[in-house]
Amino acid sequence: MKDIRLGLTFNDVLLVPKRTPLNSRSEADVKSKFTKNIKLNTPLVSANMATVTEHRMAIAMAREGGLGVIHQFGTVEEQVEEIIKVKKSTCYVIENPCSIQETANMGEAIALMKDKGVTSLLVMKGEDLAGIFTHRDYLFEENLHKRITQVMTPREKLVTAEFGLSLEEAKKILHEHRIEKLPLLHKGKLKGLMTTQDIKKLEFWLNATRDEKGRLRVGAAVGVKDTIERARACVEAGADVIVLDIAHGHADLAIQRIKELKHNFKVDVMAGNIATAEAAKDLIKAGADGLKVGIGPSPVCTTRIISGSGVPQLTAIIDVVKMARKYDIPVCADGGLKSPGDVAKAIATGASSIFSGSLFAGTDEAPGMIIMKEGKRYKKYMGSASYDSNHERQESKEGKLVKERLDVFVEGVAILVDYKGPVQEVIRGVVKGLQSGISYCGARNVKEMQEKAEFIQITSSGWEESGSRGTKLSG
């Protein structure tokens, strides 16, 4: 056997405080990257877990400057629908606005609006714009068999603009004419729509992670079975990054899938999970645009217990970062993060972002119901390789209850986590902790933090000394 190395995790070290140039931690800049081409204003990413990230979580994460990765534990169609909901939630221009033909009646139009979750429809005569039908047109209307042409605002009374106008020009037109919807035309044909509601959202969430069209960014996870089929559907739906998510990412099949993804799509690929420099080199050479680090550090992952394999998370990040920096590839720390201080340590070690389920599980935006137990509120948090997760996926696949126990190999568990309220508060708390960490490192931003960070290894007594003591007054 070779010499056995020491493996360290977050509880084994502390950042050494240094002289800070900042007057306040709020001055610390936390901008970073997820992959080569995906920038984040906040280096926090919610994990692709069935009890963590669907469209509500992804929207909330992106609005706060981070990113949500839609899980793959459903049909392709279900994942696509979640992505579309994120991309449609905010944008400069709605490029394919909901429309209906002028032959429809009010009942059909109202049903379509409810199905699509919109408050207006552009009315078309073939491929030509004929008018607009809004929720105001059917208020107090009893006869839903009326043709929409009888109540809509006709084309000749609509205010329109040329497709490609600037945001400021659009705001002037909307204000001048006191309207809420502005159809955009090119050579007389409908090309898009701008609304006051979307513009208000843009200006309210100034720190949001957006694409070049002003839409919120969103990631989509794929596995190794239906990789290309699922990735194609997700990319067509608007996914900004594909996350190839495999428990043991340093595998021939993972390398093959990375190559296939890069060959078929012009989209960044985040690949993992890995824990060594050798794995980093192989995945980068295959074409990975980002690396996800973490073998078994999650509280709902039992890989290390079941297989005896893994690398303590701090050491894993250090090893992967050393190799990734040679190729200028961002590294994402996945798992083992229990507090804002752990996030600060992960970033200081060299990770460009963190990927977590446990930090964001239990919030309002996480899928699932609130569970009451002994007077306290909880939400379910399942490891993706847990029995519970496998069982739910089987029931979803068959469309019925599965009463018999499945014969599956598991490397995860399902637990209850405290109900945490809005994820926005969790995100902002973690960001404040990271900003404090940057300040304590004597830095102004993430890059300086990584250059100046100095760790000190501590004993179990040192860690015990770091915690609060005494009786809590509340909480």
N, C-alpha and C positions, 0 to 999 in steps of 0.2 A: 504493500500500500504506500501511496505517496504521503507526505506530511499532511496531517489533517489541519485544515485552516480554521480560524475562528470566524464564525458567522454572527453578525450583529443585526439587531432590529431597532426600532425606534426607542424602545424603553431602555436600551443599553447606552444611549449617548445623550448629550445635551449640546446645544450651540453655545460657544463661548461668547459672552457679551463684549462688544467693542464700541469704541467712540462713534457716535452717530452724527451725521451732518443734518439730520431731519429735525424740524421743530415739532412735528407731530407725525405719528405713524400714518395718518391719513394721506400724507404726502408720498408715501411709498407707492411706486408704480408696479402693478402685478401683471401687466401685459406679458403674454408668452405665446407659445405655439403648441398645437396638438400634433400636427404633421408638418411636412415641409411647406405646404401651401395653405394650411388652415390656421389662421391666427385667432387667439383668444384674448379678450380683454380681462377675463378672469380665468385662471388656469384650473378650473374645476369641471369635471365631466361626470355625468351620472351614468352608471353602469347599465349595460343591456341585460337587465334581469326582469323577469315577468312581474315581480312585485316592486319594481323601481321605475322603469322608464317606458312610458307610452307618451302620447302626444302632450298631455298636460304637463308632465315633468319636463319634456324636451323644450316646450315653449317657455316655461319658467326659467330653466337653466340658460337658454339663449338670451332671454331678456336681461338677465343679470350678467351677461358677458361670457358665460360658459358654453357648454354644449351638452345635449342629451343624445344618447345612442339608443335608437328604437330596437327592442329585443327581437329575436328571430324565432321565438317559441310560439308560433302560430302559423297560419297559412301565409303564403306570399301576399295574397290579396289583403289580409288583415294588416300586415306590416306596411304595405303600400298605402293603405287608407290612413294609417297613423302619420306617415311621412307627409302626405298631402295636407293633412290638418295643420301640421306645423308650418309648412311652406305657405299656406293660404292665410295664416293668422295675421301676418303683417307683411306688407310689401309696398314698393313705390307704385308699381303698375300691376294690375291684375291682367295678365296676358290672355287668359282664356276665361273671360267672365261668363257667369251662368246666363244662359239665354233660352228663349222659347219661341216657337213659331207663332205668328199672329193668328193662326187658326185655332189656337187653344182657348179654352174657357177659363174663367177665374178659378174654379175649383182645381183644375189641373195645374194652374200656375202656382196657387197657394201650396199645394201638395209638394211641388218641386222645390219651392223656396224652403219649406220645412225640412225636406230631405237633405238639401244642400247646406242648410244653416245660413241662408242669406236673407237680406231684407229687400232685395230688388232683383228684377230680371230684365235684361235687355230683350226687347221684342224684335224678332227678325222676320223679314219677308224674303224667304230663300236665304241668300247670303247678304242681303242688304238690311241695314238698320232701319226699323220702322217706328221705334219708340221705346219707352221705358215704363215698366210696371213696378210700382213700389208698394210697401205695406200700407201706405196712406190711401192707396186706390181702392182697397177693399175693406177699410174700416166701416163698420155698421152696415155693410152690404149683405143682404139676405139672399139675393138671387145669384148663386155661384155658377149658374149655367150661362151667364152673360159672357160674350166674347171679350177678351182682354182689350181688344181694340176700342171697345165702347168706353173704357175708363182710363186707359193709359195716357201718358203724355206723348203726343205724336212727334214724329221726327222733326217736323217744321218748327216745333216749339222748344226743341232740345238745344242746349248749349253744348257744343262739341269743340274738340281741339285736335291739332295735328299730333299724331303719334311721335314720340321722341322729345316732347317739350320738357323743360327742366321742372324740378320740384317747385321752385320759386314762382315760375310762370303759372303753374297749375294752381298754386295757392292764391295768386292774384285773381285768376278767372273765377275760382270757386267763391272767393270773397265778394268780388264785384257783382256777380249775378245771384248771390245768396242761394247757391245750390249745394247739394251734398254729393252728387254723382257727376262725373265728367267723362263721357265716352270719348275714346281716342280713335281717330280715323287716319288711314293712309290711302291716298288715291280713292277716297270715298268709301273704302271698305273698313269695317270694324277691326281694330287691332288690339284694343285694350280698354281698361277702365281705371280711373283714379277716384278715390273717395275721401271725404273729409275725415272719416273715422280712421282710415288707414294712416293718413298723414298725422293725425293726432297721436296715434300709437308710436309712430316713428320719432316724434319729438318728445314723447314722454319717456321712452326707453332709450336714452342717449348712449348707454354703455353696451347695448345689445350686440351680439355676434351676428352679423348680417352678411349675405352674399352681395354680389355686385348689383343685384336688382332690388336690394333693400329687404329681401325676405330673411327670416330667421334661418340660421344654419342648423342642420340636423344630421346626425350620423345614423347609419343603419348597419346592424350586425348580420354576418352570415357565418355559417359553419362550413364543413367540408363536403356535405352530401349534395345539396342542390345549389352549390356556390354560384355558378354563373347565371342560372335561371333566376335565382332570388336577387342577385346583385343587379342584373339587367333591369328587373322590374323596379328596384329601389332607386337606381340611378335615373331611370326615366321619370320616376315620381318626383325627383328633385333632391335626393340624398347628396350631401356635399362630401361625404367621406364614407368609405366602406371599412368596417372593422371586421377583420377575419379573426374570429374568436374561437380558440381551441385550447383545451386544458393543457395540452403538451404541445406548444407551438413549434418546438424544435424537432420537426418531423418532415420526412420526405414528402408526405402528402400536403403539408402546409406550404412547403416551398413550391411545390407544383401549382397549388391554388393561387399563390401570390403572383406567379408568372402569368397564369391564365387571366387573372383580374387585370393586371397591368397591360396585357396584350389586347384585351377586349374593351377596356373602358378608360377614358381620360378623366380619372378621378383618383384622389389620394387613397392609399390603402394603409390602414393601421393594422399591424399584425402582432399576434401574441397568443398565448402568454409564454414568456421565456424568463430565464433567471441567470444566464451566463453570457460571457463575452463571445464565446464560440457561436452560440445561438444567434446573437445579435449580428455577427458577421455574415452568417449564412442567409438570414432573412433579408438583410440589407442588399446582399448581392442578388437575391431573387427579385428585388424591386420594391421592398417595403419603404413607405414614406414616413413611417413612424413605428416605434416599438413599444409594446405593452409588457410591463414587467410585473411578475408576481406568480409564484407557484405555491399555492396553499396558505397565504396569509389571512384570508378572509375569515370572519367569525362563523360563516355558514359553509365553509369549505373544509372537508376532512381529508384532502389529498395527502397531507403529510402524515396523518394518522393511519390511513388506509394503506398507502404505498411506501411510507417511510422516505419519501423523496421531497426535495425542496431546498431552497436557500433562504435564510432569514432576509427579510425584505430590504433592509438598509444595505447589506452587502450585495444583494442582487442588483440593486439600482446602481451602486458604485461600479460593479463589474460591467454592466451593460453600457452605462454612460461612457466609460473609458473607450470602448470600441465605437459606439455610435458617434462620438464627437469627431472621430477621424473622417467620417463621411457626412458630417453636418446633418444627422438625422435626429429629430426630437424623440425623447423617451418619456413615456407616461407610466407613472407608478400606480399599479392596480392592486388595491387591497392592503389590509393591515393598518388602516388609518382610523384611529379611534378619537382623535381630537384635532383641533386647529394646530396644535404644536407638532403633531405628526406630519401634517401637511407642510408646515414650514421646514421640517427636517428633510422631507422627501424632495422638496424643491431645492433646498440648499445643497443636497447631495448631487444634484445635477438633473433631476427630472424636470421637464418643461411643463408638465401638467400632472394632475392626479385623477384617477378613475376610481369611483367609489360607489358601492351600493349601500353600505351600512350608514354612511353619513346622511344620505338622503331618504333612506327607507323610513317609513312611519310618518311621513309628512302628508299634508292634504293632497298633494299632486301625485303621490305614489299610488298605483292601482290597489284596489282592495278596500274592504270595509273596516271601520273602526270596531274593535272588539273590546267589550267590557269584561274585566276579570278582577274580582275582589276590589271593586271600587275604582280601578285604574283603567285608563284607556290605552289600547295597544293596536298595532297593525301587524299583519303577518309578513315575514321576510324569509324568502326561500332561496337557498343556494340553487343555482341553475342545474347542478348535478344531483340534487337531493331527490329522495323518493317522491316527496309531495309534488315537486315540480314535474317529474316524469309522469306521475299519475294524472295531474291536471292536463298535461299535454295529450295524453292518451284519450282522456274523456273529450277534449276539444276536437281531436282528430275523428273520433267515432261519433260525436254528436249525441252522446248518451252517458249515463252514469256507468262507471266500471267498478263493480263491487269486488271482484276477485283481486287478490294481490298480484302485482306485476312482478315478473322475474327480470329485474334490472339490477345492474351493478351501479352503486351510488358512491359519490365522493363529496357529499354535501348533506346539510341538514336544513330543517325549517324551524324558525324560532319566532317568538313574539318580541317586537321592539316597542319601546315607548312611543306613544303618539306625540308628534313634535309640532304640529300646527303647520303654517305656511312654509314651504321650502325656502322662500325668499329670506326669511329670518335666519335659517340655518346657513345659507350661502353667505349672507353678510357677516355672520359671526365667524365663519371660517376665514373669510377675506381679512377681517380685522386681525385675527390671529397671525395670518401670513404677513400682513403689513408690520405687525409688531416684530415678527421674526426677522424681516428685512432690516428694520431699524436696529435691532440688537446686533445684527451682523455688521453694522457700520456701513450699510449700503443704501442706495436710493431705488434700486429696481431689482428684478429677478437676476439679470445677468451679473450685476455687481455682487449680489448676495452669493451667487455660486462661486465667484472669484475670491471673495473675502471670508467665506464661512470656515470656521474652525470648530471641530468637534472634540469633546472630551468624553472618554469612556467612563462610565460610572458603575458602581456596585449596586446590588439590590437595596442597600441602605441608602445610597444616594437617590435612587428612584423613589423610595419610601419618603425620604425627606422632601422630595419635589411635590408630593401630594398634599391636599388640604387635610387638616386634622381638626377634631372637635365634632360637635353635634350640629347638623344643619338646622337652621331656623325654619326653612321651608324648602319645597321642591323635592 
